[in-house]
Amino acid sequence: MPAQGLTQPVNPNTIVAQSVGYGQLPANMMAYIQPQYTAAPVDMVLTENVQTLKNANQPSQREYAADQLSKIRGVSMNLAVQALATAVKEDPAPLVRAACIRSLTRMKINTIEVLEVINEKKTDLDPRVRMEADQALIQLTSGSSESGNRIHQTGSSYKK
């Protein structure tokens, strides 16, 4: 017999079986099965990937972050584009630079600033980066100027 004032351990299966019909779960148990927030907020994903792109030791982690940043849309897109463009200019790993160019192309960012950054990589020491830059410039400059995503342009000019 338990001490007075203390209750015996409760078996949750017994409670479920007693409180609802066969095959059903009580509403308060659904929160444990289906969490309210299944996906991380975009700002958190953006921040994590920008930090990974800047600070990760492994180039493969930075490549993955560049790929993930290419999926960002909406208001946060500007920060993703800035991080990718910076990595194109500064990252020491050629495959990361190429991945960032690929991401900017996938995002269809054809602003003057981005086109200039990519154009500079046509003379990169690594042939994979040069090839990616050439392909990106073809894709981003072909067709109408309305086809791409325009983000804050300045007075610089792009020369093909």
C-alpha positions as CSV (number, residue, x, y, z in Angstrom):
1,M,0.0,0.0,0.0
2,P,1.5,3.4,-1.0
3,A,2.2,6.0,1.6
4,Q,-0.7,8.3,2.4
5,G,-0.8,11.3,0.0
6,L,1.3,9.6,-2.7
7,T,-0.2,8.1,-5.8
8,Q,0.8,5.0,-7.6
9,P,2.7,5.2,-10.9
10,V,0.3,5.6,-13.8
11,N,0.5,3.5,-17.0
12,P,-0.3,5.8,-19.9
13,N,-1.6,2.9,-22.0
14,T,-4.2,2.2,-19.4
15,I,-5.4,5.8,-19.4
16,V,-5.6,5.9,-23.1
17,A,-7.5,2.7,-23.3
18,Q,-9.9,3.8,-20.6
19,S,-10.5,7.4,-21.9
20,V,-11.0,6.9,-25.6
21,G,-12.2,4.3,-28.0
22,Y,-10.1,1.7,-29.7
23,G,-7.5,3.1,-32.1
24,Q,-8.0,6.7,-31.0
25,L,-5.7,9.0,-29.0
26,P,-6.9,11.7,-26.7
27,A,-6.4,15.3,-27.9
28,N,-3.7,16.1,-25.3
29,M,-1.6,13.1,-26.5
30,M,-1.6,14.4,-30.1
31,A,0.9,17.1,-29.2
32,Y,3.5,14.5,-28.4
33,I,3.0,12.7,-31.7
34,Q,2.6,15.8,-34.0
35,P,4.7,18.6,-32.8
36,Q,3.3,22.1,-33.4
37,Y,6.4,23.3,-35.3
38,T,7.6,20.8,-37.8
39,A,10.0,23.1,-39.8
40,A,12.5,25.6,-38.6
41,P,11.6,29.3,-39.4
42,V,13.2,30.7,-42.5
43,D,15.2,33.2,-40.6
44,M,16.8,30.5,-38.5
45,V,17.6,28.4,-41.6
46,L,19.0,31.5,-43.3
47,T,21.2,32.4,-40.3
48,E,22.5,28.9,-39.8
49,N,23.4,28.5,-43.4
50,V,25.0,31.9,-43.7
51,Q,27.1,31.1,-40.7
52,T,28.0,27.7,-42.0
53,L,29.0,29.2,-45.4
54,K,31.3,31.7,-43.6
55,N,32.7,29.6,-40.8
56,A,32.6,25.9,-41.5
57,N,36.0,24.2,-41.7
58,Q,35.0,21.6,-44.2
59,P,34.4,22.8,-47.8
60,S,31.6,20.1,-48.2
61,Q,29.7,21.8,-45.3
62,R,30.1,25.2,-47.0
63,E,28.9,23.7,-50.4
64,Y,25.9,22.3,-48.7
65,A,25.1,25.7,-47.1
66,A,25.4,27.4,-50.5
67,D,22.9,24.9,-51.9
68,Q,20.5,25.5,-49.0
69,L,20.8,29.2,-49.4
70,S,19.6,28.9,-53.0
71,K,16.2,27.8,-51.7
72,I,15.6,31.0,-49.7
73,R,12.9,33.2,-51.2
74,G,11.1,36.4,-50.2
75,V,12.4,39.1,-47.9
76,S,15.4,37.0,-46.7
77,M,16.7,36.5,-50.2
78,N,18.8,39.6,-50.2
79,L,20.9,38.4,-47.2
80,A,21.3,35.0,-48.9
81,V,22.5,36.6,-52.1
82,Q,25.0,38.8,-50.3
83,A,26.4,35.8,-48.5
84,L,26.7,33.8,-51.7
85,A,28.3,36.7,-53.6
86,T,30.8,37.2,-50.8
87,A,31.7,33.5,-50.8
88,V,32.2,33.6,-54.6
89,K,34.8,36.3,-54.1
90,E,36.5,35.1,-50.9
91,D,36.1,31.4,-50.3
92,P,39.5,29.6,-50.6
93,A,37.9,26.3,-51.9
94,P,37.2,26.2,-55.7
95,L,34.2,23.8,-55.3
96,V,32.6,26.2,-52.8
97,R,33.0,29.2,-55.2
98,A,31.5,27.1,-58.0
99,A,28.6,26.0,-55.7
100,C,27.9,29.6,-54.8
101,I,27.8,30.6,-58.5
102,R,25.5,27.7,-59.2
103,S,23.2,28.8,-56.3
104,L,23.1,32.4,-57.6
105,T,22.2,31.0,-61.0
106,R,19.5,28.7,-59.6
107,M,18.1,31.8,-57.8
108,K,18.1,33.7,-61.2
109,I,19.9,36.6,-59.6
110,N,21.0,38.8,-62.5
111,T,21.7,42.1,-60.8
112,I,24.7,44.1,-62.0
113,E,26.6,43.4,-58.7
114,V,26.1,39.6,-59.0
115,L,27.0,39.6,-62.7
116,E,30.2,41.5,-62.0
117,V,31.2,39.1,-59.3
118,I,30.5,36.1,-61.5
119,N,32.3,37.8,-64.5
120,E,35.5,38.2,-62.3
121,K,35.5,34.4,-61.9
122,K,35.9,33.8,-65.6
123,T,39.6,34.2,-64.9
124,D,39.7,32.1,-61.7
125,L,42.7,29.7,-61.3
126,D,40.4,26.7,-61.1
127,P,38.8,25.5,-64.4
128,R,35.6,24.3,-62.6
129,V,35.0,27.8,-61.3
130,R,35.7,29.3,-64.7
131,M,33.3,26.8,-66.4
132,E,30.6,27.5,-63.8
133,A,31.0,31.3,-64.3
134,D,30.7,31.0,-68.1
135,Q,27.6,28.9,-67.8
136,A,26.1,31.2,-65.2
137,L,26.6,34.3,-67.4
138,I,25.0,32.6,-70.4
139,Q,22.0,31.6,-68.3
140,L,21.6,34.9,-66.4
141,T,22.1,37.2,-69.4
142,S,20.1,35.3,-72.0
143,G,16.4,36.1,-72.6
144,S,14.5,39.1,-71.3
145,S,15.8,41.3,-68.4
146,E,12.5,40.6,-66.7
147,S,13.2,36.9,-66.2
148,G,15.6,37.3,-63.2
149,N,15.3,38.4,-59.7
150,R,16.4,42.0,-59.3
151,I,17.7,43.0,-55.9
152,H,19.0,46.5,-55.0
153,Q,21.1,47.7,-57.9
154,T,23.7,50.3,-57.7
155,G,25.3,52.5,-60.4
156,S,28.0,50.0,-61.5
157,S,27.8,48.6,-65.0
158,Y,28.3,45.0,-66.3
159,K,30.3,44.5,-69.5
160,K,30.0,41.1,-71.2
